[in-house]
Amino acid sequence: MSADPAANQNPISDAETGRLHEARSRIIEQLGKIIVGQERVIDEIMICLFSRGHCMLEGVPGLAKTLMISTLAQTLDLSFSRIQFTPDLMPADVTGTEIMEEDRATGHRDFRFMQGPLFANVVLADEINRTPPKTQAALLEAMQERQVTVGRNRHVLSDPFFVLATQNPIEQEGTYPLPEAQQDRFMFKVYVNYPSFNEEFEVARRTTGTAVETVQAVLGAEEILRLQHLVRQVPVSDHVVRYALSLVRQTRVGGDGVPDFVNELVGWGAGPRAVQFMILGGKARALLEGRFHVQVEDIQYLAKPVLRHRMVVNFAAESDGVTSDDVIDRLIAATPTTEDELSRDARFQTIFAS
């Protein structure tokens, strides 16, 4: 691929881009019947969906996280399953288990696999941090390899497969922090914040009346798979890839060219999946914005949802009230955006050479 996407003939037609625009508009229209506000959250979820990733939503109870996901599932003509994670939930309750079945005619007994709720196109892992890591880990293979191994048998999951998890803030009692390997499987970690006054006014007005809105399915499995394949075709320049790599590699404590504030505030940084998800998410956002190539602005837009759960601040940062989002803001401010500035900067030359 050429370093300059403009130098190549666009592999994507206006009609194909129009299909993604139309899909986005139709989904937002249907979601708007039930969900008030939260435009950025909805935007990031759709980027994740069309990038073939998984998404985790974090926020205090009552912010419509579960309602948002279940409503999105209604707009998609796909199978949907909700798993309510509790402290006593077992891995087999998620993946399924083998049961002994007897043929009454012959008396022959054999094992048969009983599918769990994980076998659906859209899976809502509700309050995922309410269950111990043993059960959380039941999602690892499914999210990465899109299959489940029970006993000696592998069972392939249906495609598309999309896990949307919700969780309460870790500071609250009765929660189990997700292991780093589990968090890394999620493309985005999205913060759901309190609504504005006008949005909360509209929520109160809508939900205390008698009106009932009906949500219609607007996208099927085949169309979603086509749009996911379309996202992969979006060209990306070497400069944008280098910019994404610059952000990610600066999070790795003790590395060459890493800023002093990262070494002082960060416990450990993000791995290679962060770069992959930044680029894929940037491709999806570019198409959703009506563009045929990825820009630095797309990477900046996605830096927080991609990095905030992959970069852990240390005790000193926590004591001072510094969050991973604060560090990401400083990284973006410290990273040149133009190709000439980035390539000529002595610190980044050290990063590129490492």
C-alpha positions in Angstrom: 0.0 0.0 0.0 1.3 3.5 -0.8 2.2 5.8 2.0 -0.2 8.3 0.6 -3.8 7.0 0.2 -4.7 9.8 -2.2 -2.2 8.4 -4.6 -4.2 5.2 -5.0 -7.5 4.8 -6.7 -10.2 4.6 -4.0 -11.2 1.0 -3.5 -14.5 2.1 -1.9 -17.3 3.6 -3.9 -19.6 6.5 -2.9 -22.5 4.0 -2.9 -20.7 1.7 -0.4 -19.9 4.7 1.9 -23.6 5.7 1.5 -24.7 2.3 2.8 -22.7 2.8 6.0 -24.0 6.4 6.4 -27.6 5.1 5.9 -27.0 2.3 8.4 -25.7 4.7 11.0 -28.6 7.1 10.5 -31.2 4.4 10.8 -29.7 3.0 13.9 -29.4 6.4 15.6 -33.0 7.1 14.6 -34.3 4.0 16.3 -32.1 4.4 19.3 -33.4 8.0 19.7 -36.9 6.6 20.4 -35.7 5.2 23.7 -32.3 6.7 24.5 -31.9 10.4 25.3 -28.5 12.0 24.6 -25.3 10.0 25.0 -24.3 10.7 21.4 -20.6 10.1 22.0 -21.3 6.7 23.7 -23.5 5.6 20.8 -20.9 6.8 18.3 -18.2 4.8 19.9 -20.3 1.7 20.2 -21.2 1.8 16.5 -17.5 2.3 15.6 -16.7 -0.8 17.6 -19.5 -2.8 16.0 -18.4 -2.0 12.4 -14.8 -2.7 13.4 -15.7 -6.2 14.6 -14.6 -5.4 18.1 -16.1 -5.7 21.6 -17.0 -2.9 23.9 -17.2 -2.3 27.6 -19.3 0.4 29.1 -18.6 1.8 32.6 -20.8 4.1 34.7 -22.7 4.3 37.9 -26.1 2.5 38.1 -29.1 4.2 36.5 -27.4 5.7 33.4 -29.2 3.4 30.9 -26.2 1.3 30.0 -28.2 -1.9 29.9 -31.1 -0.2 28.2 -28.8 1.3 25.6 -27.3 -2.1 24.7 -30.7 -4.0 24.6 -32.2 -1.3 22.4 -29.2 -1.5 20.0 -29.7 -5.2 19.8 -33.4 -4.6 18.8 -32.2 -2.4 15.9 -30.1 -5.4 14.6 -31.8 -8.4 13.1 -29.6 -10.7 15.1 -29.9 -13.2 18.0 -29.5 -11.5 21.4 -28.6 -12.9 24.8 -28.2 -11.3 28.1 -26.0 -12.7 30.9 -26.5 -11.3 34.3 -23.1 -11.7 36.0 -23.4 -12.5 39.8 -20.9 -13.8 42.4 -22.3 -17.4 42.1 -22.2 -17.5 38.3 -20.1 -20.4 37.0 -18.2 -20.7 33.6 -20.5 -23.4 32.4 -23.5 -21.1 32.9 -21.9 -18.8 30.3 -20.4 -21.2 27.7 -22.7 -24.2 28.1 -22.0 -27.8 29.2 -22.1 -31.4 28.1 -25.0 -33.4 29.4 -25.7 -37.1 29.4 -28.6 -38.0 27.1 -30.2 -41.4 26.7 -32.0 -42.7 23.6 -35.1 -44.3 25.0 -35.6 -46.5 21.9 -32.1 -48.1 22.1 -31.0 -47.3 25.7 -27.8 -45.9 24.3 -26.3 -43.0 26.3 -24.2 -40.3 24.9 -23.0 -36.8 25.7 -24.7 -33.8 24.0 -23.5 -30.2 24.2 -26.1 -27.8 25.6 -25.2 -24.3 24.4 -25.0 -21.5 26.9 -26.1 -17.9 26.4 -22.8 -17.0 24.9 -24.1 -18.6 21.6 -25.7 -15.5 20.2 -24.7 -12.7 17.8 -25.0 -9.9 20.4 -24.1 -10.8 24.0 -24.8 -8.4 26.8 -22.5 -9.2 29.7 -24.3 -7.2 32.3 -22.3 -6.0 35.4 -19.4 -8.2 34.3 -17.3 -7.1 37.3 -19.9 -8.6 39.8 -18.5 -12.1 39.1 -15.1 -13.5 40.1 -12.3 -13.8 37.5 -12.9 -17.5 37.1 -16.2 -16.8 35.4 -15.0 -13.6 33.7 -12.3 -15.8 32.0 -15.0 -17.9 30.3 -15.3 -15.0 27.8 -11.6 -14.9 26.8 -11.5 -17.6 24.1 -14.9 -16.5 22.7 -13.9 -12.9 22.4 -10.5 -13.5 20.8 -11.0 -16.7 18.7 -14.8 -16.7 18.4 -15.1 -20.3 19.6 -15.7 -22.1 22.9 -13.9 -25.2 24.0 -15.8 -27.6 26.3 -14.0 -30.8 27.2 -12.2 -31.9 24.1 -14.6 -30.3 21.6 -14.5 -26.8 20.0 -17.7 -25.1 19.2 -17.6 -22.2 16.7 -19.7 -19.1 17.5 -21.9 -17.5 15.0 -20.8 -14.5 13.0 -21.2 -11.6 13.6 -20.3 -11.9 17.3 -20.4 -8.8 19.4 -19.9 -8.7 23.2 -21.1 -5.6 25.0 -20.2 -5.5 28.7 -21.4 -3.1 31.4 -19.7 -2.6 34.7 -19.9 -0.3 37.7 -16.8 1.7 38.8 -14.2 -0.4 40.5 -14.3 1.8 43.6 -17.8 0.5 44.5 -18.2 -2.4 46.9 -18.8 -6.0 45.8 -16.9 -5.8 42.5 -14.1 -7.9 41.1 -11.6 -5.9 38.9 -11.2 -7.5 35.4 -7.8 -9.1 34.8 -5.6 -7.2 32.4 -5.9 -10.0 29.8 -9.7 -9.8 30.0 -9.7 -6.0 29.6 -7.4 -6.2 26.6 -10.0 -8.2 24.7 -12.3 -5.2 24.6 -11.6 -2.8 21.8 -13.0 0.2 23.7 -13.7 1.1 27.3 -16.5 3.7 27.1 -17.4 6.0 30.0 -21.1 6.7 30.4 -21.5 10.0 32.2 -24.4 11.7 33.9 -26.8 13.4 31.4 -27.1 17.2 31.1 -30.1 19.0 32.7 -32.1 19.1 29.5 -31.4 15.5 28.7 -32.4 14.4 32.2 -35.5 16.6 31.9 -36.5 14.7 28.7 -35.8 11.3 30.4 -38.1 12.2 33.3 -40.8 13.4 30.9 -40.6 10.3 28.6 -40.4 7.6 31.3 -43.2 8.8 33.5 -45.9 8.9 30.9 -48.0 6.3 29.0 -46.3 6.5 25.6 -44.6 3.3 24.4 -42.1 3.4 21.6 -41.4 0.5 19.3 -37.9 -0.1 17.9 -37.5 -1.7 14.5 -34.6 -3.9 13.2 -32.7 -2.1 10.5 -29.7 -4.2 9.8 -29.3 -8.0 9.4 -26.3 -10.3 9.7 -25.2 -10.3 6.1 -25.3 -6.5 5.8 -23.3 -6.1 9.0 -20.7 -8.5 7.8 -20.4 -6.5 4.5 -20.0 -3.3 6.3 -17.3 -4.8 8.6 -15.5 -6.0 5.5 -15.8 -2.5 3.9 -14.1 -0.9 6.9 -11.1 -3.2 6.4 -10.6 -1.8 2.9 -10.1 1.8 4.0 -6.5 2.9 3.2 -4.3 4.4 5.9 -1.1 6.3 5.4 2.2 5.4 7.0 2.2 8.7 8.8 -1.1 7.9 10.6 0.2 4.4 11.6 3.4 6.0 12.8 1.3 8.6 14.8 -0.8 5.8 16.4 2.4 3.9 17.3 3.9 7.0 18.8 1.0 7.4 21.2 1.0 3.8 22.2 4.8 3.4 22.6 4.9 6.5 24.8 2.8 4.7 27.4 5.5 2.0 28.0 7.4 3.0 31.2 11.2 3.0 30.8 11.2 2.8 27.0 13.3 4.9 24.7 11.8 8.4 24.2 9.1 8.0 26.8 8.2 11.4 28.4 9.2 11.9 32.0 5.6 12.4 33.2 4.7 8.9 31.9 7.6 7.3 33.9 6.4 9.2 36.9 2.6 8.5 36.6 2.2 5.2 34.8 2.5 1.6 36.1 2.5 -0.1 32.8 1.5 0.7 29.3 -0.5 -0.6 26.3 0.4 -3.5 24.1 0.2 -4.0 20.3 -3.6 -4.5 20.3 -4.0 -0.8 21.1 -2.4 0.1 17.8 -4.5 -2.4 15.9 -7.7 -1.2 17.4 -6.8 2.5 16.9 -6.3 1.9 13.2 -9.4 -0.3 12.8 -11.5 2.2 14.7 -10.0 5.1 12.7 -11.1 3.3 9.5 -14.6 2.9 10.7 -14.8 6.5 11.9 -13.5 7.8 8.6 -16.2 6.1 6.7 -18.9 7.2 9.2 -17.6 10.7 8.7 -17.8 10.4 4.9 -14.1 10.1 4.3 -12.1 7.4 2.4 -8.9 7.5 4.5 -7.9 7.8 8.1 -6.7 11.1 9.6 -4.7 11.9 12.7 -7.9 13.4 14.2 -9.5 9.9 14.1 -6.7 8.5 16.1 -6.9 11.3 18.6 -10.7 10.8 18.9 -10.2 7.1 19.8 -7.2 7.4 22.0 -9.1 7.4 25.2 -11.5 4.5 24.6 -8.6 2.4 23.3 -5.9 3.3 25.9 -7.7 4.0 29.1 -8.1 0.4 30.1 -4.7 -0.7 28.7 -2.7 1.9 30.5 -2.6 1.7 34.3 -1.6 4.7 36.4 0.6 4.0 39.5 -0.1 4.8 43.2 1.5 8.2 43.0 -0.9 9.2 40.2 -3.9 7.9 42.0 -2.9 9.8 45.2 -2.8 13.0 43.2 -6.1 12.3 41.5 -4.5 11.7 38.1 -6.4 9.3 35.8 -5.4 7.5 32.6 -7.5 10.0 30.6 -5.4 12.8 32.0 -2.2 11.1 30.9 -3.7 10.5 27.5 -4.5 14.2 27.1 -0.9 15.0 27.9 0.4 12.4 25.4 -1.7 13.9 22.6 -0.5 17.4 23.5 3.1 16.2 23.5 2.9 14.4 20.1 3.4 16.4 16.9 0.6 15.8 14.4 2.2 16.7 11.1 4.5 14.3 9.3 7.5 16.6 9.1 7.4 17.6 12.8 6.9 14.0 13.9 9.8 12.6 11.8 12.2 15.4 12.7 11.6 15.4 16.4 14.7 13.9 18.2 12.6 12.2 20.9 10.4 10.4 18.4 13.4 9.4 16.2 14.5 7.5 19.3 11.1 5.9 19.6 11.0 4.9 16.0 14.5 3.4 16.2 13.8 1.3 19.3 
